C-alpha cells in the first residue's frame, strides 16, 4: 500500500512524497485524511533540527500528530465503521520512514484504541483535538491548580485560558508581547511589562522559553506554583535564593491521555469549549513547503492546517 505523505528527509528538507505503508493488523482501521495540523512546538524542532534526542526519532520522518479523517476500512471488532469521522493522533505505519508522530499523510493505519469519533461538521477544527487534550491534561485533576497567569497567547495558551473559563474558575491573565495576538477575549491579555503583580498563585508557561523561569519565580506568591506546559530544548535552571524565599513549586505538564481526548471532545460537542478563531491559515497538502515556512516564521499564524482533500 502506498500513500502520499509529508516527508522530512533532514532539517528543513521537506516535500510531499509517495511512501510505502505497512499492512494493517487484524482489527486496525484505515483512515483517509481530510485535515492535519502543523505544530509550532515539537514539529518545528524536527523541522529545524533542534529537537533533543527523543525515543523513536530520526530521518526520514513523517511529522504531525493532529489529523481528522474518514474511516475507509474497518477491521472486524474494531468498533468503527466505514464512513465514521475520527481524530487520529498520528500513526507509525510507514515502511522506510519514521512515524514517531506520523499524521501528515493522505492515509493512516491505526489501532482503534488510539482514535476517537468526531462530528464531521468540525471539519478542520477536528485536527485540534490533541492540542485541546494536552491543555486539558495540564489543568484537570484534583491535585492541579487552575492558572491565574498564562504566559503566551498562541493556540495552546488560548486553549488553556478557554478551559479555565469553561471550568468556572476566575478568568486568568495572559501575557503576550505581540499586540496582534491580544484581540477581544473573555480574559485580560497584556504585555508583561505592563503587569506589576507578584502574587500569582499558579503560573502556566505556554511559551517554551526557558529564559523566563527566573522572572516567573519573582511573580508568584509564597508557595506558588509554576507549571512548565511548553516544550523546552535548553536545560532549565534558576537562581535558588528567590525560589527559596518564595517556596516555589515546579510542575511539568506532559502529553494527554485518552480520557483527555474524550473529555475535550465532549466539551466541544456541548458547546462548553470553542475552537473558533484558532485556525488562521490553511494550505493544500501539496503546498507543504510554503505551509511549513508560514507556520514557523509568520507571527500572524496561530495554527496552520493542511487540507488533504485539496492535495492534488
Secondary structure, DSSP 8 states (H G I E B T S, - for coil): -EEEEEEEEETTEEEEEEEEE----TT-EEEEEEEEEE-SSHHHHHHHT-----TT--SSB---S-EEEEEEEE-TTSS--TT-EEEE-----EESSB-SS---BSEEEE-GGGEEE--GGGGGGGGGHHHHHHHHHHH-STT----SEEE--SHHHHHHHHHHHHTT----EEE-S-GGGT-S-SS-EE-GGG-----EEEEEE-S--GGGHHHHHHHEEEEEEEEE-S--SS-----HHHHHHHT-EEEE-----HHHHHHHHHHHHHTSS--TT---EEEEGGGHHHHHHHHHH-TT-S-EEEEGGG--
